[in-house]
């Protein structure tokens, strides 16, 4: 187990992302969602991440139900603030956000101090738990002023009061996350899709800054929303159809991996896990089979020869720490 910054909050090296059990893209039954969480537990995963955004609260309700009978001190749970869920008489907006859940609520951006507390209280009610361990500001891209000057101080107070153990921000970009690392006292940032085999953006500033400040990084989106899991026609990259050039690159990476006796999925998980600033790799799953596969791939060593070929081909920057020691 690693810990998040100086908070003392433990995280497992592999974390379970619960957007999938909130019906992201595909409908999942309550039984399938429960089986996915049970499989994560069986595989030794002890860190679970959710958000009100995922299925308009469905992910939180399902995750809370699945964890409720587990020893509370045995796992770490994170959720997010920044979107309040409000009733919508004309129908919710879930389908428009990619979640297969017709809903009666809509998301309302709110990074005020009051919004942070209201969001957390509502999350605890949906989870059916008395506390969460980590709270992230969720996608404050277009709300920087309010996020830094109202939401972040509110999270600081909650941490000081012992309501939460660790605080941070979660985004699909690195620039603002780097600002959080450099200008605030966050314990952790959740960086999605920006430190992968296809996107090395976090290596430029975010990961070095986090390393220097002692801030932990949780890397999500290691498969870039699907392209690095199983590249082919119809694959998605960062929640959109994969451009032809990136699909070709992913197929080349897959061919190199297989030639070296490993899999693209194993390599995709190994790369972010090897960086010393990264405390955990967060993988979304919607079924027990997906969880077991991710856990098996995560535990699979990737040959040093694979990484050497990527470097030689210009597919991996020299600044990326290798998952295995380079030969002397």
C-alpha positions as CSV (number, residue, x, y, z in Angstrom):
1,X,0.0,0.0,0.0
2,X,1.1,3.5,-0.8
3,X,0.0,6.7,1.0
4,X,-1.3,9.9,-0.5
5,X,1.1,12.7,0.1
6,X,1.6,13.5,3.8
7,X,-2.0,12.5,4.6
8,X,-1.4,9.0,5.7
9,X,-4.4,7.8,3.6
10,X,-3.5,4.4,2.1
11,X,-4.2,3.4,-1.4
12,X,-3.7,0.1,-3.2
13,X,-1.4,0.2,-6.3
14,X,-4.4,-0.7,-8.4
15,X,-7.7,1.1,-7.8
16,X,-11.3,0.4,-8.9
17,X,-13.0,3.2,-10.9
18,X,-16.7,3.0,-10.5
19,X,-17.9,5.1,-13.5
20,X,-18.6,1.8,-15.4
21,X,-21.0,0.6,-12.7
22,X,-22.8,3.9,-13.1
23,X,-23.8,2.7,-16.6
24,X,-21.1,4.6,-18.5
25,X,-21.9,3.9,-22.2
26,X,-23.4,0.5,-21.4
27,X,-26.2,-0.5,-19.0
28,X,-25.1,-2.7,-16.1
29,X,-27.4,-4.5,-13.7
30,X,-27.2,-4.2,-9.9
31,X,-26.0,-7.8,-9.8
32,X,-23.3,-7.2,-12.3
33,X,-22.1,-4.1,-10.5
34,X,-22.0,-5.9,-7.2
35,X,-20.0,-8.8,-8.8
36,X,-17.5,-6.3,-10.2
37,X,-16.9,-4.7,-6.8
38,X,-16.7,-8.2,-5.2
39,X,-14.1,-9.3,-7.8
40,X,-12.0,-6.2,-7.1
41,X,-12.0,-7.1,-3.4
42,X,-11.0,-10.7,-4.2
43,X,-8.2,-9.4,-6.3
44,X,-6.8,-7.4,-3.5
45,X,-8.0,-4.0,-4.6
46,X,-8.7,-1.8,-1.6
47,X,-9.2,1.7,-3.2
48,X,-12.4,2.6,-4.8
49,X,-13.3,5.9,-6.7
50,X,-16.7,7.3,-7.6
51,X,-18.5,10.6,-8.2
52,X,-22.0,12.0,-8.2
53,X,-21.5,12.6,-12.0
54,X,-21.4,8.9,-12.7
55,X,-24.9,7.9,-13.5
56,X,-26.5,10.8,-11.6
57,X,-25.6,9.1,-8.3
58,X,-26.1,5.5,-9.4
59,X,-22.4,4.7,-9.1
60,X,-22.3,6.0,-5.6
61,X,-25.4,4.0,-4.5
62,X,-24.1,0.8,-6.1
63,X,-20.6,1.1,-4.7
64,X,-21.8,2.0,-1.2
65,X,-24.1,-1.0,-1.2
66,X,-21.3,-3.3,-2.3
67,X,-18.9,-2.0,0.3
68,X,-21.3,-1.6,3.2
69,X,-20.6,-4.9,4.8
70,X,-16.8,-4.7,4.4
71,X,-14.7,-3.5,7.4
72,X,-14.6,0.3,7.0
73,X,-11.0,0.6,8.0
74,X,-10.0,-2.0,5.3
75,X,-10.6,0.2,2.2
76,X,-10.1,3.7,0.9
77,X,-13.0,5.5,-0.8
78,X,-12.9,8.6,-2.8
79,X,-15.6,10.7,-4.3
80,X,-15.8,14.2,-6.0
81,X,-17.4,17.6,-5.7
82,X,-18.3,20.3,-8.1
83,X,-21.5,19.0,-9.6
84,X,-24.7,19.1,-7.6
85,X,-27.6,16.9,-8.6
86,X,-30.9,18.7,-8.8
87,X,-34.4,17.4,-9.8
88,X,-35.4,18.1,-13.3
89,X,-39.1,18.1,-14.1
90,X,-38.5,17.7,-17.8
91,X,-36.1,14.8,-17.4
92,X,-32.5,14.5,-16.5
93,X,-29.4,14.9,-18.6
94,X,-27.7,11.5,-18.1
95,X,-28.0,10.2,-21.6
96,X,-26.4,13.4,-23.0
97,X,-23.3,12.6,-20.8
98,X,-22.8,9.1,-22.0
99,X,-24.6,7.3,-19.2
100,X,-27.2,4.7,-20.1
101,X,-29.5,5.8,-17.3
102,X,-32.6,7.9,-18.1
103,X,-32.7,10.2,-15.0
104,X,-34.9,12.7,-13.3
105,X,-32.0,14.9,-12.2
106,X,-29.6,17.2,-13.8
107,X,-26.0,18.2,-13.0
108,X,-25.4,21.8,-11.9
109,X,-21.9,23.1,-11.6
110,X,-21.1,24.5,-8.1
111,X,-17.6,25.0,-6.7
112,X,-18.8,27.3,-3.9
113,X,-17.9,26.4,-0.3
114,X,-21.6,25.7,0.3
115,X,-21.8,23.6,-2.8
116,X,-18.8,21.5,-1.7
117,X,-20.5,20.7,1.7
118,X,-23.9,20.0,0.1
119,X,-22.3,17.7,-2.5
120,X,-20.4,15.7,0.1
121,X,-23.4,15.4,2.4
122,X,-25.5,14.1,-0.6
123,X,-22.7,11.7,-1.5
124,X,-22.6,10.2,2.0
125,X,-26.3,9.7,1.9
126,X,-26.1,7.9,-1.4
127,X,-23.1,5.8,-0.3
128,X,-24.8,5.0,3.0
129,X,-21.5,5.5,4.7
130,X,-20.4,7.9,7.5
131,X,-17.3,9.1,5.8
132,X,-15.2,9.1,2.6
133,X,-11.4,9.2,2.7
134,X,-10.6,11.4,-0.3
135,X,-12.5,14.2,-1.9
136,X,-11.5,15.6,-5.3
137,X,-12.6,18.7,-7.1
138,X,-14.1,17.2,-10.2
139,X,-13.3,18.8,-13.6
140,X,-13.0,22.5,-12.5
141,X,-11.6,23.4,-16.0
142,X,-14.0,26.2,-16.6
143,X,-14.4,27.2,-13.0
144,X,-10.9,28.0,-11.9
145,X,-11.6,31.1,-10.0
146,X,-14.3,29.6,-7.8
147,X,-12.4,26.3,-7.5
148,X,-9.2,27.8,-6.2
149,X,-10.8,30.6,-4.0
150,X,-13.9,28.9,-2.6
151,X,-14.0,25.1,-3.2
152,X,-10.4,24.4,-2.3
153,X,-10.4,26.3,1.0
154,X,-13.6,24.4,1.9
155,X,-11.8,21.1,1.3
156,X,-8.9,22.4,3.5
157,X,-11.3,23.0,6.3
158,X,-12.9,19.6,6.0
159,X,-9.5,18.0,6.1
160,X,-8.5,20.1,9.1
161,X,-11.7,19.1,10.9
162,X,-11.0,15.4,10.2
163,X,-14.1,15.0,8.0
164,X,-11.9,13.7,5.2
165,X,-8.4,12.4,5.2
166,X,-7.0,13.7,1.9
167,X,-8.0,16.3,-0.7
168,X,-7.2,16.9,-4.3
169,X,-8.4,17.6,-7.8
170,X,-9.3,15.3,-10.7
171,X,-9.1,16.4,-14.3
172,X,-8.4,15.3,-17.9
173,X,-5.7,17.9,-18.3
174,X,-2.3,18.6,-16.7
175,X,-1.9,22.4,-16.7
176,X,-4.5,23.2,-13.9
177,X,-3.5,20.1,-12.0
178,X,0.1,21.4,-12.0
179,X,-1.2,24.6,-10.6
180,X,-3.0,22.8,-7.8
181,X,0.3,21.0,-7.0
182,X,2.4,24.1,-7.0
183,X,-0.1,26.7,-5.5
184,X,-2.1,24.7,-2.9
185,X,-1.6,22.0,-0.3
186,X,-3.5,19.2,-2.0
187,X,-2.5,15.7,-1.0
188,X,-3.2,14.1,-4.4
189,X,-4.2,14.9,-8.0
190,X,-6.1,12.5,-10.2
191,X,-4.8,12.8,-13.7
192,X,-6.9,11.0,-16.4
193,X,-5.6,10.0,-19.8
194,X,-2.5,12.2,-19.7
195,X,0.2,9.7,-18.8
196,X,-0.3,6.7,-21.0
197,X,1.6,4.9,-23.8
198,X,0.0,7.4,-26.2
199,X,0.0,10.6,-24.2
200,X,3.0,11.7,-22.2
201,X,1.9,15.2,-21.4
202,X,2.1,14.7,-17.6
203,X,5.9,14.1,-17.9
204,X,6.5,17.7,-18.9
205,X,5.5,19.5,-15.7
206,X,2.9,17.7,-13.6
207,X,4.8,14.6,-12.5
208,X,8.1,16.5,-11.8
209,X,6.2,19.1,-9.8
210,X,4.3,16.4,-7.8
211,X,7.6,14.6,-7.2
212,X,9.2,17.8,-5.9
213,X,6.3,18.8,-3.7
214,X,5.6,15.3,-2.3
215,X,2.2,15.3,-3.8
216,X,0.8,12.0,-4.9
217,X,-0.6,11.3,-8.3
218,X,-3.4,8.8,-9.1
219,X,-3.3,8.0,-12.9
220,X,-6.7,7.2,-14.5
221,X,-7.5,6.5,-18.1
222,X,-4.4,4.3,-18.7
223,X,-6.2,2.8,-21.7
224,X,-7.2,6.2,-23.0
225,X,-10.9,5.2,-22.7
226,X,-10.5,2.0,-24.7
227,X,-7.9,2.4,-27.5
228,X,-5.1,0.9,-25.5
229,X,-7.2,-2.0,-24.2
230,X,-8.2,-3.4,-27.6
231,X,-7.3,-1.2,-30.6
232,X,-9.4,-1.7,-33.7
233,X,-12.2,-0.2,-35.8
234,X,-14.6,1.7,-33.6
235,X,-12.1,2.1,-30.7
236,X,-12.5,5.3,-28.6
237,X,-9.7,7.6,-27.5
238,X,-10.4,9.9,-24.6
239,X,-14.2,9.4,-25.0
240,X,-14.3,10.1,-28.7
241,X,-13.8,8.0,-31.9
242,X,-10.0,7.3,-32.2
243,X,-8.3,9.3,-35.0
244,X,-6.7,7.1,-37.6
245,X,-3.2,8.1,-36.8
246,X,-3.6,7.2,-33.1
247,X,-5.3,3.9,-34.0
248,X,-2.3,3.0,-36.2
249,X,0.1,3.9,-33.4
250,X,-1.9,1.8,-30.9
251,X,-1.8,-1.1,-33.3
252,X,1.9,-0.7,-33.7
253,X,2.3,-0.8,-29.9
254,X,0.2,-3.9,-29.7
255,X,2.3,-5.6,-32.3
256,X,5.5,-4.8,-30.4
257,X,4.1,-6.0,-27.1
258,X,3.0,-9.3,-28.6
259,X,6.4,-9.7,-30.3
260,X,8.0,-9.4,-26.9
261,X,5.6,-11.9,-25.3
262,X,3.4,-9.5,-23.4
263,X,0.1,-7.6,-24.0
264,X,-0.7,-4.0,-24.7
265,X,-2.9,-3.9,-21.7
266,X,-0.1,-5.0,-19.4
267,X,2.2,-2.4,-20.8
268,X,-0.4,0.3,-20.6
269,X,-0.9,-0.4,-16.8
270,X,2.8,-0.8,-16.1
271,X,4.0,2.5,-17.5
272,X,2.2,4.9,-15.1
273,X,2.7,2.6,-12.2
274,X,6.4,2.9,-12.5
275,X,6.6,6.6,-12.0
276,X,7.7,7.4,-8.4
277,X,5.1,10.2,-8.1
278,X,2.3,7.8,-8.9
279,X,0.6,6.2,-5.9
280,X,-2.1,4.2,-7.7
281,X,-3.4,3.4,-11.2
282,X,-7.1,3.8,-11.4
283,X,-8.9,1.4,-13.8
284,X,-12.6,1.5,-14.6
285,X,-14.5,-1.8,-14.8
286,X,-18.1,-2.8,-15.2
287,X,-17.9,-6.6,-14.8
288,X,-16.1,-9.2,-12.7
289,X,-14.4,-10.4,-15.9
290,X,-13.0,-7.0,-16.6
291,X,-11.7,-6.7,-13.0
292,X,-10.0,-10.0,-13.1
293,X,-8.4,-9.2,-16.4
294,X,-7.1,-5.9,-15.3
295,X,-5.7,-7.4,-12.1
296,X,-4.0,-10.1,-14.0
297,X,-2.5,-7.7,-16.5
298,X,-1.3,-5.4,-13.8
299,X,0.5,-8.3,-12.1
300,X,2.2,-9.3,-15.4
301,X,5.8,-8.2,-15.8
302,X,6.6,-6.5,-19.1
303,X,10.0,-7.5,-20.5
304,X,12.7,-4.9,-20.5
305,X,13.2,-5.5,-24.2
306,X,9.8,-4.1,-24.9
307,X,10.6,-0.8,-23.3
308,X,14.0,-0.6,-25.0
309,X,12.3,-1.0,-28.4
310,X,9.8,1.7,-27.6
311,X,12.6,4.1,-26.7
312,X,14.6,3.2,-29.8
313,X,11.6,3.8,-32.0
314,X,10.8,7.2,-30.4
315,X,7.6,5.9,-28.9
316,X,8.6,6.5,-25.3
317,X,10.4,9.6,-24.0
318,X,13.7,9.1,-22.2
319,X,12.2,10.9,-19.2
320,X,9.6,8.2,-18.6
321,X,10.8,5.9,-15.8
322,X,10.9,2.3,-17.0
323,X,8.8,-0.3,-15.2
324,X,11.9,-2.6,-15.1
325,X,15.5,-1.8,-14.4
326,X,17.5,-1.0,-17.5
327,X,20.3,-3.5,-18.1
328,X,23.7,-2.4,-16.9
